[in-house]
């Protein structure tokens, strides 16, 4: 794995987790060690460039936002392993 690809994957992971952490802080109804997430499986209507319901895009301006797949956008047709949709993230 090249250095740039690793850095992009790491940034994407931390961006996704910061969104999860912000959800955990604001939507936690009790135990801080057991946060409740909104839509933890990223289920939504498959579409390009819009995050799933209950999640926000924490990326920088002019970066590609996450997608709900399989929408057919970007030639992604792989079915979900569980449920109907999944989160797609661009790495460069």
BELHURA-V144248 format. One record per residue. N is the residue number from 1. RES is the residue in one letter. PSI is psi as a letter, one per 20 degrees, with the letter a starting at -180 (* if undefined). NEAR is the number of other ideal C-beta (glycine too) atoms within 10 Angstrom. Layout:
N&RES&PSI&NEAR / N&RES&PSI&NEAR
This chain:
1&X&p&6 / 2&X&r&7 / 3&X&g&7 / 4&X&g&10 / 5&X&g&11 / 6&X&g&11 / 7&X&g&11 / 8&X&g&15 / 9&X&g&13 / 10&X&g&11 / 11&X&g&14 / 12&X&g&17 / 13&X&g&12 / 14&X&h&12 / 15&X&g&17 / 16&X&g&17 / 17&X&h&12 / 18&X&h&11 / 19&X&h&18 / 20&X&g&15 / 21&X&g&13 / 22&X&h&13 / 23&X&g&19 / 24&X&h&15 / 25&X&g&10 / 26&X&h&9 / 27&X&j&12 / 28&X&p&14 / 29&X&j&7 / 30&X&d&8 / 31&X&o&8 / 32&X&i&8 / 33&X&i&6 / 34&X&m&9 / 35&X&q&17 / 36&X&p&12 / 37&X&q&14 / 38&X&p&11 / 39&X&l&13 / 40&X&i&12 / 41&X&j&14 / 42&X&k&19 / 43&X&p&18 / 44&X&a&18 / 45&X&p&11 / 46&X&p&19 / 47&X&q&15 / 48&X&q&16 / 49&X&k&15 / 50&X&p&15 / 51&X&q&22 / 52&X&q&20 / 53&X&q&12 / 54&X&i&14 / 55&X&q&22 / 56&X&q&11 / 57&X&o&14 / 58&X&j&17 / 59&X&r&18 / 60&X&q&8 / 61&X&q&4 / 62&X&j&5 / 63&X&q&12 / 64&X&p&15 / 65&X&r&14 / 66&X&q&24 / 67&X&q&23 / 68&X&o&24 / 69&X&r&22 / 70&X&o&18 / 71&X&i&17 / 72&X&i&11 / 73&X&q&14 / 74&X&k&14 / 75&X&k&6 / 76&X&o&14 / 77&X&i&9 / 78&X&p&9 / 79&X&q&9 / 80&X&q&14 / 81&X&h&6 / 82&X&p&8 / 83&X&b&9 / 84&X&h&13 / 85&X&r&21 / 86&X&r&21 / 87&X&p&16 / 88&X&p&20 / 89&X&p&17 / 90&X&p&14 / 91&X&p&14 / 92&X&*&8
